[in-house]
Amino acid sequence: MALNLPVTNQRSPLHVSRSNPMRLSPRIATTALAVSLALLAAGCDKPGGDATADKDAKARPAAAADKDAVPGLPTERDRNSYMVGMALARQFEPMKDEIDIDVVVKALKTSLAGDKTLLTEEQAQKIGEGFQQKLQARQIEKMMSDARSNAEAGAKFLAENGKKPGIETTASGLQYQVLQAGTGAKPKASDTVSVNYKGALLDGTVFDDSSQHGGPAEIPLSQVVPGWQEGIALMPVGSKYRLWIPSQLGYGERGTPGGPIPPNATLVFEVELLGIVKKGS
C-alpha cells in the first residue's frame, strides 16, 4: 500500500540552469516521503528478513569513524540515516501539526522489523485517503487565500509604482525602468540572449540570480514567461533595466507550487542584456 500524500516539493520548478534559468517545465516530482512510504508499505507486505538483528540497535557493534565523520555522526550509516531524517522532515512540514512524530517512529520501527502493525493494510488505506483529502483541501484554501492577498498587494504596488518618475508602463501592464541605456540591437521574441539577471518578490526575497549559477545565462526568449519576453524585447544590447512583472505576465494564480514563487506574485527583475547569441526565425 502506497499513500499518495500531498507534500511540498522542495525543488524549485524553475529548473535554474545556465542554459535556461527561467523556463517552467511541468513535471511530476517523486518525493522522498512518497518513496519512503512505498518502501515502508513493501516492508509491511513482506514481513521477515533479519528482524532480530535490527530489533536491538545496541547489540550491533559500533562502526569505526571515517574521514568524513562529523560531530555526532561518526559513521557513513549515521550520516545516511540523518540525511533521510532531514529529507523526511522537509516532506512532513505541510502536515506537521496533524501528526505525532513519536507515533510515526513507532510505526516505522514496527513495520521495518516485520512485526504486526496496529492497523491493517485496509485500515491504513482508508485513513490515508481521508488524510490526503483533508490536507489537499487545506492546501487549496491557503493557495486561494494567498492568491487573493498577493493579487491585491501587487495591484496596489503597481498603481503607486507607475506614478514614480522614470517608470514606464506598457499596454500589457509591464513596468520598467532604464538603469543603464544601451546602444545595440533589440532582440526579437524568437532570439536567444545572454543576460545577467536577478529575480525577487515584492518583499525583496531573491528567488533567482544568475551570479549564483556561474555567471551570464543564455536564454531562449520563446521559453520564458510573457513579462520577461516583452521586457527583454524593449532593451537594446548593453542596457540594464528593472522590470516589474504583474502576475498575469509571470506565473499567474498557481505560482510555482512547492517552489519560491507564490500564487499571483508580482515579480521584480534586474536584467543586463549582454548580447544576442542566436537569432530566431
Backbone as CSV, one residue per row, in Angstrom:
resi,resn,N_x,N_y,N_z,CA_x,CA_y,CA_z,C_x,C_y,C_z
1,MET,0.838,-1.189,0.000,0.000,0.000,0.000,0.875,1.241,0.000
2,ALA,0.743,2.077,-0.991,1.487,3.338,-1.035,0.521,4.486,-0.881
3,LEU,0.755,5.356,0.103,-0.117,6.503,0.314,0.402,7.681,-0.484
4,ASN,-0.428,8.238,-1.326,-0.020,9.391,-2.135,-0.364,10.668,-1.398
5,LEU,0.389,10.941,-0.344,0.106,12.109,0.472,0.574,13.366,-0.226
6,PRO,-0.218,14.459,-0.147,0.216,15.718,-0.752,1.345,16.301,0.054
7,VAL,2.470,16.533,-0.593,3.630,17.072,0.092,4.179,18.243,-0.690
8,THR,5.026,18.982,-0.028,5.645,20.126,-0.678,6.894,19.697,-1.398
9,ASN,6.948,19.972,-2.675,8.144,19.676,-3.460,9.156,20.777,-3.217
10,GLN,10.284,20.419,-2.618,11.253,21.436,-2.237,12.106,21.928,-3.387
11,ARG,12.164,21.188,-4.445,12.960,21.641,-5.576,12.194,22.681,-6.383
12,SER,12.876,23.742,-6.726,12.219,24.782,-7.494,11.890,24.321,-8.905
13,PRO,10.627,24.480,-9.360,10.278,24.081,-10.717,10.792,25.023,-11.781
14,LEU,11.536,26.072,-11.357,12.151,26.939,-12.357,13.260,26.208,-13.104
15,HIS,13.737,25.111,-12.530,14.853,24.368,-13.143,15.996,25.307,-13.487
16,VAL,16.460,26.061,-12.496,17.510,27.042,-12.733,18.749,26.371,-13.308
17,SER,19.217,26.877,-14.413,20.456,26.409,-15.030,21.023,27.526,-15.878
18,ARG,22.262,27.377,-16.262,22.871,28.418,-17.086,22.251,28.443,-18.472
19,SER,21.732,27.321,-18.908,21.187,27.281,-20.263,19.815,27.917,-20.348
20,ASN,19.028,27.814,-19.274,17.687,28.381,-19.325,17.115,28.524,-17.923
21,PRO,17.487,29.586,-17.184,17.086,29.698,-15.800,15.631,30.047,-15.600
22,MET,14.930,30.507,-16.635,13.565,30.965,-16.423,12.523,30.055,-17.038
23,ARG,12.928,28.912,-17.555,11.964,28.033,-18.196,11.162,27.281,-17.156
24,LEU,9.859,27.192,-17.339,8.992,26.458,-16.442,8.578,25.178,-17.130
25,SER,9.133,24.028,-16.677,8.843,22.744,-17.300,8.006,21.913,-16.342
26,PRO,6.722,21.689,-16.631,5.898,20.883,-15.738,6.475,19.488,-15.593
27,ARG,6.432,18.945,-14.365,6.893,17.592,-14.154,6.203,17.032,-12.934
28,ILE,6.227,15.729,-12.816,5.663,15.073,-11.650,6.819,14.672,-10.752
29,ALA,6.903,15.294,-9.584,8.042,15.044,-8.693,7.799,13.806,-7.847
30,THR,8.826,12.965,-7.730,8.784,11.827,-6.819,9.464,12.258,-5.541
31,THR,8.715,12.403,-4.487,9.256,12.961,-3.255,9.849,11.885,-2.377
32,ALA,10.704,12.347,-1.471,11.327,11.407,-0.544,10.282,10.725,0.321
33,LEU,9.241,11.461,0.710,8.204,10.872,1.538,7.455,9.786,0.804
34,ALA,7.097,10.049,-0.449,6.358,9.050,-1.213,7.175,7.782,-1.374
35,VAL,8.475,7.961,-1.674,9.356,6.802,-1.822,9.459,6.038,-0.511
36,SER,9.624,6.793,0.584,9.768,6.140,1.878,8.516,5.368,2.252
37,LEU,7.345,5.969,1.980,6.102,5.288,2.298,5.905,4.051,1.442
38,ALA,6.337,4.153,0.175,6.226,2.992,-0.694,7.125,1.863,-0.195
39,LEU,8.355,2.231,0.214,9.258,1.220,0.758,8.721,0.642,2.049
40,LEU,8.141,1.534,2.869,7.549,1.084,4.115,6.419,0.111,3.853
41,ALA,5.580,0.447,2.850,4.472,-0.428,2.512,4.971,-1.779,2.038
42,ALA,6.045,-1.751,1.240,6.622,-3.004,0.766,7.114,-3.834,1.937
43,GLY,7.660,-3.155,2.945,8.109,-3.862,4.125,6.956,-4.478,4.888
44,CYS,5.796,-3.777,4.877,4.625,-4.312,5.548,4.107,-5.543,4.830
45,ASP,4.186,-5.531,3.504,3.659,-6.627,2.718,4.548,-7.854,2.784
46,LYS,5.844,-7.644,3.094,6.790,-8.750,3.072,7.510,-8.833,4.417
47,PRO,6.813,-9.314,5.455,7.457,-9.421,6.764,8.563,-10.459,6.724
48,GLY,9.453,-10.346,7.689,10.530,-11.332,7.747,11.866,-10.652,7.639
49,GLY,12.822,-11.327,7.012,14.161,-10.782,6.887,14.886,-10.917,8.213
50,ASP,15.985,-10.238,8.339,16.786,-10.329,9.548,16.269,-9.364,10.585
51,ALA,15.055,-9.610,11.082,14.422,-8.682,12.006,15.110,-8.692,13.363
52,THR,15.587,-9.857,13.802,16.176,-9.988,15.131,17.382,-9.074,15.294
53,ALA,18.181,-8.985,14.207,19.400,-8.169,14.288,19.094,-6.697,14.400
54,ASP,17.916,-6.262,13.868,17.591,-4.843,13.867,16.773,-4.422,15.079
55,LYS,16.270,-5.383,15.850,15.408,-5.019,16.978,16.167,-4.308,18.077
56,ASP,17.412,-4.680,18.250,18.201,-4.114,19.338,19.431,-3.446,18.768
57,ALA,19.333,-2.134,18.517,20.438,-1.411,17.890,21.697,-1.467,18.752
58,LYS,21.503,-1.569,20.067,22.652,-1.562,20.955,23.493,-2.831,20.820
59,ALA,22.859,-3.869,20.307,23.571,-5.134,20.184,24.543,-5.131,19.012
60,ARG,24.395,-4.183,18.069,25.280,-4.138,16.915,26.610,-3.499,17.296
61,PRO,27.700,-3.986,16.815,28.996,-3.359,17.110,29.083,-1.990,16.466
62,ALA,29.694,-1.059,17.147,29.822,0.295,16.611,30.794,0.300,15.440
63,ALA,30.364,0.992,14.363,31.233,1.098,13.192,32.315,2.137,13.456
64,ALA,33.477,1.902,12.895,34.592,2.828,13.098,34.322,4.141,12.382
65,ALA,34.760,5.234,13.010,34.610,6.542,12.393,35.515,6.632,11.171
66,ASP,35.113,7.450,10.197,35.929,7.588,8.991,36.289,9.044,8.769
67,LYS,36.996,9.303,7.675,37.495,10.655,7.403,36.377,11.655,7.149
68,ASP,35.169,11.186,6.797,34.044,12.082,6.535,33.172,12.311,7.760
69,ALA,33.638,11.828,8.906,32.851,11.945,10.131,32.597,13.405,10.482
70,VAL,31.407,13.656,11.013,31.047,14.977,11.522,30.624,14.796,12.974
71,PRO,30.693,15.853,13.780,30.323,15.716,15.191,28.928,15.110,15.356
72,GLY,28.857,14.044,16.107,27.590,13.379,16.359,27.211,12.340,15.328
73,LEU,27.914,12.333,14.189,27.620,11.383,13.113,28.937,10.782,12.618
74,PRO,29.532,9.887,13.380,30.875,9.399,13.060,30.945,8.425,11.891
75,THR,29.836,7.733,11.568,29.887,6.708,10.527,29.040,7.092,9.324
76,GLU,29.317,6.429,8.218,28.527,6.662,6.999,27.061,6.309,7.226
77,ARG,26.832,5.227,7.973,25.457,4.833,8.280,24.735,5.931,9.069
78,ASP,25.441,6.517,10.027,24.859,7.610,10.810,24.481,8.779,9.907
79,ARG,25.409,9.148,9.029,25.165,10.302,8.168,24.023,10.029,7.186
80,ASN,23.998,8.827,6.631,22.899,8.468,5.732,21.563,8.516,6.462
81,SER,21.546,8.004,7.681,20.309,7.993,8.465,19.838,9.411,8.766
82,TYR,20.790,10.262,9.123,20.426,11.641,9.460,19.916,12.383,8.226
83,MET,20.553,12.107,7.089,20.112,12.719,5.832,18.681,12.324,5.501
84,VAL,18.364,11.035,5.675,16.998,10.570,5.414,16.019,11.266,6.360
85,GLY,16.414,11.411,7.632,15.559,12.110,8.589,15.294,13.548,8.192
86,MET,16.342,14.256,7.724,16.166,15.635,7.275,15.230,15.711,6.074
87,ALA,15.398,14.757,5.133,14.546,14.750,3.942,13.095,14.499,4.314
88,LEU,12.884,13.549,5.223,11.518,13.265,5.659,10.917,14.461,6.391
89,ALA,11.719,15.156,7.186,11.222,16.324,7.919,10.725,17.399,6.962
90,ARG,11.458,17.607,5.862,11.018,18.600,4.886,9.682,18.191,4.269
91,GLN,9.520,16.906,4.037,8.276,16.436,3.443,7.129,16.438,4.449
92,PHE,7.455,16.260,5.722,6.426,16.283,6.758,5.965,17.699,7.088
93,GLU,6.720,18.703,6.679,6.439,20.083,7.064,4.981,20.492,6.858
94,PRO,4.362,20.230,5.677,2.977,20.679,5.479,1.972,20.006,6.399
95,MET,2.345,18.876,7.000,1.397,18.123,7.822,1.853,17.983,9.262
96,LYS,2.850,18.770,9.663,3.466,18.569,10.972,2.487,18.753,12.129
97,ASP,1.472,19.597,11.943,0.504,19.823,13.015,-0.563,18.734,13.077
98,GLU,-0.531,17.819,12.125,-1.549,16.765,12.059,-1.010,15.398,12.456
99,ILE,0.285,15.314,12.742,0.876,14.007,13.049,1.684,14.074,14.333
100,ASP,1.866,12.915,14.954,2.698,12.759,16.146,3.956,12.010,15.717
101,ILE,5.088,12.681,15.771,6.332,12.089,15.284,6.686,10.814,16.047
102,ASP,6.402,10.783,17.346,6.705,9.585,18.119,5.923,8.382,17.599
103,VAL,4.672,8.624,17.203,3.854,7.534,16.666,4.359,7.140,15.279
104,VAL,4.800,8.131,14.499,5.381,7.830,13.190,6.596,6.920,13.348
105,VAL,7.482,7.258,14.268,8.682,6.452,14.511,8.296,5.054,14.982
106,LYS,7.276,4.976,15.831,6.805,3.673,16.312,6.354,2.794,15.153
107,ALA,5.579,3.386,14.230,5.100,2.630,13.068,6.260,2.203,12.171
108,LEU,7.245,3.081,11.994,8.409,2.748,11.177,9.161,1.557,11.760
109,LYS,9.425,1.615,13.057,10.174,0.542,13.693,9.424,-0.777,13.618
110,THR,8.126,-0.727,13.894,7.323,-1.946,13.860,7.283,-2.535,12.461
111,SER,7.055,-1.698,11.476,6.937,-2.172,10.097,8.250,-2.718,9.570
112,LEU,9.342,-1.986,9.820,10.639,-2.421,9.303,11.146,-3.677,10.002
113,ALA,10.675,-3.899,11.241,11.058,-5.105,11.959,10.230,-6.307,11.518
114,GLY,9.184,-6.047,10.735,8.331,-7.148,10.283,7.335,-7.594,11.333
115,ASP,7.137,-6.779,12.384,6.181,-7.133,13.424,4.762,-6.750,13.008
116,LYS,3.799,-7.193,13.793,2.403,-6.905,13.496,2.101,-5.437,13.774
117,THR,1.526,-4.753,12.791,1.185,-3.337,12.949,-0.186,-3.176,13.601
118,LEU,-0.411,-2.010,14.190,-1.678,-1.742,14.869,-2.828,-1.533,13.887
119,LEU,-2.498,-1.187,12.634,-3.507,-1.031,11.593,-3.320,-2.106,10.539
120,THR,-4.414,-2.576,9.999,-4.324,-3.454,8.838,-4.067,-2.603,7.598
121,GLU,-3.699,-3.243,6.505,-3.495,-2.522,5.253,-4.773,-1.806,4.828
122,GLU,-5.902,-2.466,4.990,-7.180,-1.861,4.597,-7.491,-0.636,5.456
123,GLN,-7.251,-0.737,6.756,-7.495,0.400,7.640,-6.578,1.579,7.294
124,ALA,-5.298,1.263,7.057,-4.342,2.317,6.723,-4.713,3.002,5.415
125,GLN,-5.172,2.218,4.447,-5.564,2.786,3.161,-6.728,3.756,3.327
126,LYS,-7.728,3.354,4.111,-8.899,4.211,4.322,-8.530,5.489,5.058
127,ILE,-7.699,5.359,6.097,-7.251,6.541,6.847,-6.430,7.458,5.949
128,GLY,-5.561,6.851,5.121,-4.719,7.642,4.231,-5.519,8.450,3.232
129,GLU,-6.589,7.864,2.704,-7.427,8.582,1.737,-8.085,9.795,2.384
130,GLY,-8.593,9.617,3.611,-9.209,10.739,4.308,-8.209,11.822,4.659
131,PHE,-7.010,11.392,5.086,-5.955,12.335,5.439,-5.526,13.134,4.227
132,GLN,-5.384,12.466,3.099,-4.992,13.137,1.860,-6.012,14.193,1.463
133,GLN,-7.283,13.845,1.537,-8.338,14.803,1.179,-8.307,16.018,2.101
134,LYS,-8.072,15.785,3.390,-8.019,16.882,4.355,-6.868,17.834,4.058
135,LEU,-5.686,17.267,3.785,-4.524,18.106,3.500,-4.675,18.854,2.182
136,GLN,-5.226,18.192,1.182,-5.432,18.845,-0.104,-6.394,20.018,0.030
137,ALA,-7.471,19.826,0.782,-8.437,20.912,0.985,-7.785,22.096,1.690
138,ARG,-6.938,21.790,2.662,-6.262,22.868,3.395,-5.274,23.605,2.494
139,GLN,-4.552,22.858,1.656,-3.599,23.491,0.752,-4.304,24.367,-0.275
140,ILE,-5.420,23.896,-0.784,-6.176,24.682,-1.760,-6.699,25.957,-1.113
141,GLU,-7.209,25.839,0.108,-7.721,27.013,0.822,-6.616,28.049,1.030
142,LYS,-5.428,27.569,1.432,-4.318,28.500,1.649,-3.870,29.136,0.336
143,MET,-3.809,28.333,-0.725,-3.387,28.862,-2.010,-4.345,29.943,-2.495
144,MET,-5.647,29.724,-2.316,-6.638,30.716,-2.744,-6.521,31.984,-1.915
145,SER,-6.300,31.826,-0.614,-6.146,32.986,0.255,-4.901,33.786,-0.113
146,ASP,-3.782,33.072,-0.336,-2.548,33.741,-0.738,-2.702,34.424,-2.090
147,ALA,-3.420,33.770,-3.002,-3.613,34.345,-4.334,-4.378,35.660,-4.251
148,ARG,-5.403,35.693,-3.425,-6.191,36.934,-3.274,-5.342,38.051,-2.680
149,SER,-4.632,37.745,-1.595,-3.848,38.797,-0.935,-2.692,39.257,-1.810
150,ASN,-2.052,38.331,-2.523,-0.943,38.708,-3.399,-1.417,39.542,-4.577
151,ALA,-2.596,39.209,-5.125,-3.149,39.983,-6.234,-3.451,41.405,-5.796
152,GLU,-4.037,41.548,-4.617,-4.356,42.881,-4.097,-3.091,43.687,-3.824
153,ALA,-2.102,43.042,-3.205,-0.845,43.737,-2.900,-0.125,44.139,-4.178
154,GLY,-0.131,43.242,-5.182,0.532,43.547,-6.441,-0.119,44.696,-7.181
155,ALA,-1.457,44.690,-7.226,-2.179,45.766,-7.911,-1.926,47.111,-7.233
156,LYS,-1.929,47.116,-5.914,-1.684,48.355,-5.165,-0.274,48.864,-5.415
157,PHE,0.689,47.960,-5.377,2.074,48.360,-5.605,2.263,48.935,-6.999
158,LEU,1.759,48.253,-8.015,1.962,48.703,-9.391,1.278,50.042,-9.653
159,ALA,0.130,50.262,-9.027,-0.570,51.535,-9.195,0.271,52.692,-8.668
160,GLU,0.909,52.469,-7.532,1.749,53.513,-6.949,3.090,53.617,-7.678
161,ASN,3.645,52.478,-8.017,4.950,52.466,-8.663,4.910,53.158,-10.022
162,GLY,3.804,52.987,-10.734,3.672,53.586,-12.062,3.658,55.105,-12.056
163,LYS,3.432,55.700,-10.898,3.397,57.167,-10.786,4.781,57.772,-10.569
164,LYS,5.752,56.926,-10.294,7.086,57.434,-9.971,7.831,57.874,-11.225
165,PRO,8.685,58.883,-11.106,9.474,59.346,-12.257,10.370,58.238,-12.807
166,GLY,10.419,58.125,-14.110,11.295,57.161,-14.743,10.709,55.776,-14.902
167,ILE,9.499,55.549,-14.386,8.849,54.246,-14.501,7.879,54.291,-15.672
168,GLU,8.058,53.391,-16.619,7.182,53.299,-17.784,6.279,52.076,-17.646
169,THR,5.033,52.222,-18.090,4.076,51.118,-18.047,3.587,50.832,-19.458
170,THR,3.689,49.578,-19.881,3.248,49.201,-21.222,1.760,48.882,-21.224
171,ALA,1.215,48.666,-22.388,-0.212,48.367,-22.517,-0.592,47.078,-21.790
172,SER,0.334,46.153,-21.682,0.048,44.879,-21.023,0.063,44.984,-19.506
173,GLY,0.642,46.077,-18.991,0.777,46.242,-17.544,2.197,46.065,-17.047
174,LEU,3.102,45.634,-17.922,4.510,45.527,-17.546,5.069,46.907,-17.221
175,GLN,5.857,47.002,-16.168,6.521,48.254,-15.827,8.033,48.070,-15.915
176,TYR,8.730,49.117,-16.353,10.180,49.018,-16.456,10.832,50.367,-16.188
177,GLN,12.099,50.289,-15.813,12.917,51.467,-15.548,14.280,51.246,-16.177
178,VAL,14.759,52.228,-16.911,16.071,52.122,-17.544,17.132,52.508,-16.518
179,LEU,17.939,51.541,-16.136,19.022,51.791,-15.191,20.313,52.171,-15.905
180,GLN,20.479,51.609,-17.104,21.656,51.901,-17.926,21.238,51.770,-19.388
181,ALA,21.397,52.826,-20.147,20.987,52.807,-21.558,22.001,52.047,-22.391
182,GLY,21.514,51.328,-23.378,22.369,50.617,-24.310,22.177,51.152,-25.718
183,THR,23.073,50.820,-26.613,23.005,51.342,-27.988,22.937,50.229,-29.031
184,GLY,22.874,48.986,-28.586,22.887,47.869,-29.519,21.505,47.548,-30.069
185,ALA,21.431,46.417,-30.761,20.169,45.970,-31.347,19.223,45.461,-30.256
186,LYS,17.934,45.489,-30.570,16.937,44.931,-29.670,16.579,43.510,-30.121
187,PRO,16.496,42.586,-29.190,16.190,41.201,-29.571,14.712,41.029,-29.928
188,LYS,14.448,39.994,-30.717,13.076,39.605,-31.018,12.663,38.489,-30.059
189,ALA,11.381,38.223,-30.010,10.854,37.214,-29.093,11.365,35.816,-29.417
190,SER,11.872,35.623,-30.616,12.369,34.306,-31.020,13.874,34.156,-30.829
191,ASP,14.563,35.207,-30.365,16.019,35.166,-30.210,16.440,34.502,-28.898
192,THR,17.693,34.110,-28.856,18.326,33.668,-27.613,19.289,34.755,-27.171
193,VAL,19.200,35.145,-25.904,20.001,36.271,-25.425,20.928,35.845,-24.293
194,SER,21.980,36.628,-24.110,22.890,36.445,-22.986,22.631,37.562,-21.982
195,VAL,22.347,37.189,-20.743,21.951,38.184,-19.743,22.552,37.863,-18.377
196,ASN,22.732,38.920,-17.595,22.866,38.814,-16.152,21.520,39.247,-15.566
197,TYR,21.055,38.557,-14.541,19.741,38.919,-14.005,19.632,38.509,-12.541
198,LYS,18.693,39.157,-11.872,18.320,38.779,-10.504,16.825,38.958,-10.375
199,GLY,16.139,37.952,-9.847,14.694,37.989,-9.686,14.310,37.974,-8.223
200,ALA,13.324,38.798,-7.858,12.896,38.885,-6.463,11.390,39.084,-6.376
201,LEU,10.848,38.832,-5.196,9.457,39.147,-4.897,9.373,40.589,-4.406
202,LEU,8.156,41.087,-4.232,7.994,42.481,-3.805,8.589,42.730,-2.420
203,ASP,8.670,41.688,-1.590,9.236,41.882,-0.254,10.763,41.825,-0.249
204,GLY,11.346,41.672,-1.454,12.798,41.649,-1.559,13.415,40.267,-1.547
205,THR,12.616,39.229,-1.346,13.136,37.864,-1.334,13.650,37.484,-2.722
206,VAL,14.936,37.188,-2.830,15.539,36.812,-4.109,15.292,35.326,-4.358
207,PHE,14.670,34.990,-5.492,14.412,33.597,-5.803,15.288,33.071,-6.937
208,ASP,16.002,33.953,-7.614,16.888,33.506,-8.694,17.915,34.594,-8.972
209,ASP,19.148,34.170,-9.292,20.231,35.124,-9.518,21.271,34.432,-10.396
210,SER,21.488,34.967,-11.568,22.429,34.327,-12.494,23.840,34.254,-11.933
211,SER,24.192,35.176,-11.039,25.540,35.157,-10.468,25.746,33.934,-9.584
212,GLN,24.653,33.316,-9.158,24.746,32.118,-8.337,24.820,30.847,-9.176
213,HIS,24.740,30.998,-10.494,24.748,29.843,-11.380,25.917,29.895,-12.366
214,GLY,26.963,30.595,-11.999,28.161,30.593,-12.817,28.303,31.773,-13.755
215,GLY,27.438,32.774,-13.642,27.583,33.949,-14.490,26.466,34.100,-15.491
216,PRO,26.723,34.836,-16.594,25.675,35.128,-17.574,24.955,33.871,-18.062
217,ALA,23.648,34.020,-18.293,22.832,32.908,-18.771,22.420,33.166,-20.213
218,GLU,22.354,32.098,-20.985,21.831,32.178,-22.349,20.394,31.662,-22.338
219,ILE,19.459,32.543,-22.698,18.044,32.243,-22.524,17.281,32.405,-23.826
220,PRO,16.631,31.354,-24.311,15.720,31.495,-25.461,14.465,32.239,-25.010
221,LEU,14.189,33.382,-25.602,13.058,34.188,-25.163,11.719,33.515,-25.438
222,SER,11.703,32.549,-26.327,10.463,31.842,-26.608,10.066,30.906,-25.473
223,GLN,10.963,30.714,-24.510,10.717,29.748,-23.448,10.593,30.384,-22.069
224,VAL,10.376,31.689,-22.021,10.246,32.357,-20.729,8.847,32.929,-20.576
225,VAL,8.534,33.412,-19.379,7.212,33.970,-19.110,6.995,35.225,-19.972
226,PRO,5.744,35.553,-20.264,5.450,36.686,-21.162,6.074,38.011,-20.735
227,GLY,6.095,38.282,-19.428,6.670,39.542,-18.966,8.143,39.663,-19.273
228,TRP,8.852,38.559,-19.148,10.273,38.555,-19.495,10.452,38.746,-20.989
229,GLN,9.664,38.052,-21.751,9.766,38.133,-23.203,9.527,39.561,-23.681
230,GLU,8.497,40.194,-23.157,8.192,41.568,-23.554,9.265,42.538,-23.069
231,GLY,9.687,42.374,-21.823,10.651,43.302,-21.252,11.997,43.270,-21.943
232,ILE,12.509,42.066,-22.231,13.813,41.955,-22.876,13.762,42.514,-24.295
233,ALA,12.613,42.354,-24.959,12.480,42.868,-26.326,12.529,44.394,-26.375
234,LEU,12.310,45.046,-25.235,12.391,46.515,-25.169,13.831,47.001,-25.031
235,MET,14.752,46.131,-24.693,16.093,46.515,-24.294,17.090,46.453,-25.443
236,PRO,17.818,47.542,-25.697,18.964,47.447,-26.613,20.107,46.694,-25.928
237,VAL,20.905,46.007,-26.704,22.071,45.319,-26.143,22.962,46.344,-25.437
238,GLY,23.433,45.987,-24.267,24.269,46.887,-23.483,23.505,47.625,-22.409
239,SER,22.196,47.460,-22.377,21.390,48.179,-21.393,21.110,47.318,-20.171
240,LYS,20.674,47.994,-19.125,20.275,47.329,-17.899,18.947,47.921,-17.453
241,TYR,17.941,47.064,-17.275,16.605,47.514,-16.916,16.171,46.860,-15.598
242,ARG,15.246,47.536,-14.938,14.496,46.901,-13.849,13.077,46.676,-14.356
243,LEU,12.604,45.444,-14.224,11.273,45.073,-14.702,10.379,44.719,-13.527
244,TRP,9.135,45.201,-13.569,8.117,44.770,-12.618,7.072,44.002,-13.421
245,ILE,6.968,42.711,-13.151,6.126,41.838,-13.958,4.861,41.472,-13.182
246,PRO,3.682,41.946,-13.627,2.430,41.557,-12.972,2.233,40.048,-13.050
247,SER,1.455,39.513,-12.136,1.299,38.059,-12.065,0.763,37.463,-13.358
248,GLN,-0.123,38.186,-14.057,-0.689,37.631,-15.291,0.343,37.532,-16.405
249,LEU,1.476,38.224,-16.246,2.572,38.122,-17.213,3.710,37.260,-16.671
250,GLY,3.503,36.721,-15.472,4.511,35.879,-14.841,4.015,34.455,-14.683
251,TYR,3.874,34.031,-13.425,3.484,32.646,-13.162,2.027,32.498,-12.730
252,GLY,1.269,33.610,-12.787,-0.174,33.526,-12.635,-0.650,33.088,-11.264
253,GLU,-1.891,32.599,-11.257,-2.545,32.277,-9.998,-2.024,30.996,-9.358
254,ARG,-1.233,30.210,-10.073,-0.647,28.997,-9.484,0.737,29.250,-8.895
255,GLY,1.445,30.247,-9.413,2.816,30.441,-8.981,3.654,29.243,-9.383
256,THR,4.587,28.870,-8.525,5.363,27.645,-8.748,5.106,26.740,-7.551
257,PRO,4.099,25.869,-7.619,3.705,25.052,-6.464,4.884,24.333,-5.831
258,GLY,5.070,24.558,-4.545,6.197,23.964,-3.848,7.499,24.692,-4.071
259,GLY,7.478,25.704,-4.941,8.682,26.459,-5.264,8.672,27.841,-4.649
260,PRO,9.517,28.733,-5.141,9.729,30.018,-4.478,8.735,31.120,-4.845
261,ILE,7.912,30.911,-5.868,7.030,31.980,-6.338,5.596,31.707,-5.928
262,PRO,5.018,32.536,-5.058,3.648,32.321,-4.585,2.629,32.601,-5.693
263,PRO,1.390,32.175,-5.495,0.344,32.472,-6.477,0.102,33.970,-6.599
264,ASN,-0.117,34.419,-7.836,-0.407,35.830,-8.139,0.680,36.785,-7.643
265,ALA,1.910,36.338,-7.682,3.016,37.180,-7.214,3.469,38.140,-8.307
266,THR,3.680,39.387,-7.933,4.320,40.364,-8.807,5.833,40.190,-8.654
267,LEU,6.539,40.102,-9.773,7.972,39.813,-9.753,8.787,41.048,-10.121
268,VAL,9.975,41.149,-9.545,10.879,42.264,-9.821,12.203,41.688,-10.338
269,PHE,12.603,42.133,-11.520,13.853,41.647,-12.104,14.770,42.810,-12.443
270,GLU,16.051,42.617,-12.192,17.077,43.480,-12.759,17.783,42.662,-13.825
271,VAL,17.794,43.185,-15.048,18.339,42.425,-16.176,19.337,43.287,-16.938
272,GLU,20.510,42.720,-17.185,21.520,43.355,-18.032,21.628,42.533,-19.314
273,LEU,21.318,43.154,-20.445,21.350,42.456,-21.730,22.751,42.562,-22.316
274,LEU,23.467,41.445,-22.328,24.847,41.433,-22.784,24.969,41.236,-24.288
275,GLY,24.033,40.503,-24.867,24.130,40.267,-26.301,23.031,39.342,-26.807
276,ILE,22.935,39.281,-28.133,22.039,38.343,-28.791,22.923,37.222,-29.334
277,VAL,22.794,36.021,-28.782,23.718,34.951,-29.146,23.181,34.075,-30.278
278,LYS,21.884,34.134,-30.492,21.297,33.322,-31.573,20.023,33.964,-32.057
279,LYS,19.993,34.269,-33.346,18.818,34.868,-33.944,17.761,33.808,-34.189
280,GLY,16.516,34.140,-33.845,15.416,33.235,-34.110,14.923,33.387,-35.512
281,SER,14.040,32.480,-35.906,13.495,32.537,-37.272,12.412,33.592,-37.363
